[in-house]
């Protein structure tokens, strides 16, 4: 579990930058940004196989954790109006 959290810590700043890039380039409702971050985290965790020797499932978990950390888990339950961009 320590390896998963360490890998998630490495992925979180990268995901924060990717989510910010998505927010600036794509017109999305604000309330789905945490979901986009979560899915991007899982995708980034999956494709990061050259950088770690973790199993695929553990990389997916780390990516999901990093995606939730990148936007803040508390934002999943809040209702926001408007769009990005």
VOGU-3710 file (C-alpha; in Angstrom, 3 decimals, decimal comma):
1> xxxxxxxxxx> 0,000/0,000/0,000  2,902/2,342/0,665  4,067/1,956/-2,934  0,599/2,815/-4,237  0,430/5,981/-2,135  3,957/6,966/-3,132  3,108/6,508/-6,810  -0,127/8,494/-6,327  1,915/11,288/-4,757  4,095/11,426/-7,855
11> xxxxxxxxxx> 1,098/11,382/-10,214  -0,969/14,053/-8,417  0,946/17,151/-9,610  1,024/15,817/-13,169  -2,726/15,240/-13,045  -3,343/18,677/-11,603  -1,605/20,173/-14,638  -3,506/17,906/-17,057  -6,870/18,743/-15,495  -6,048/22,441/-15,651
21> xxxxxxxxxx> -5,188/22,016/-19,329  -8,516/20,266/-19,953  -10,389/23,004/-18,093  -8,769/25,698/-20,227  -9,228/23,965/-23,584  -12,589/22,172/-23,360  -15,913/23,713/-22,426  -17,222/21,353/-19,701  -19,736/21,683/-16,886  -17,836/22,439/-13,699
31> xxxxxxxxxx> -19,487/19,633/-11,735  -17,915/16,877/-13,868  -14,310/18,062/-13,464  -13,668/15,638/-10,548  -14,896/12,754/-12,693  -12,643/13,853/-15,554  -9,733/14,050/-13,116  -10,488/10,577/-11,768  -10,650/9,056/-15,255  -7,486/10,848/-16,360
41> xxxxxxxxxx> -5,783/9,529/-13,226  -6,743/5,962/-14,012  -5,543/6,392/-17,606  -2,252/7,944/-16,507  -1,734/5,206/-13,945  -2,295/2,596/-16,623  0,140/4,063/-19,140  2,870/4,705/-16,546  4,099/1,097/-16,657  7,670/1,972/-17,763
51> xxxxxxxxxx> 8,222/4,026/-14,616  7,211/1,508/-11,966  7,157/-2,212/-11,325  3,698/-2,160/-9,746  1,028/-4,502/-11,067  -1,610/-3,033/-13,371  -4,314/-3,072/-10,696  -2,096/-1,208/-8,245  -1,213/1,385/-10,888  -4,930/1,885/-11,571
61> xxxxxxxxxx> -5,578/2,359/-7,852  -2,721/4,859/-7,600  -4,043/6,746/-10,627  -7,525/6,875/-9,154  -6,199/8,149/-5,828  -4,106/10,769/-7,602  -7,079/11,865/-9,706  -9,230/12,358/-6,638  -6,423/14,173/-4,863  -5,850/16,442/-7,854
71> xxxxxxxxxx> -9,296/18,025/-7,637  -10,251/17,304/-4,077  -12,512/14,494/-3,018  -14,932/16,935/-1,385  -15,838/18,458/-4,776  -17,632/15,279/-5,832  -20,499/16,072/-3,482  -20,824/19,782/-4,185  -23,162/21,243/-6,761  -21,606/23,868/-8,968
81> xxxxx> -23,066/25,894/-11,758  -21,416/27,063/-14,931  -18,832/25,748/-17,313  -15,078/25,799/-17,664  -13,063/27,906/-20,059
//
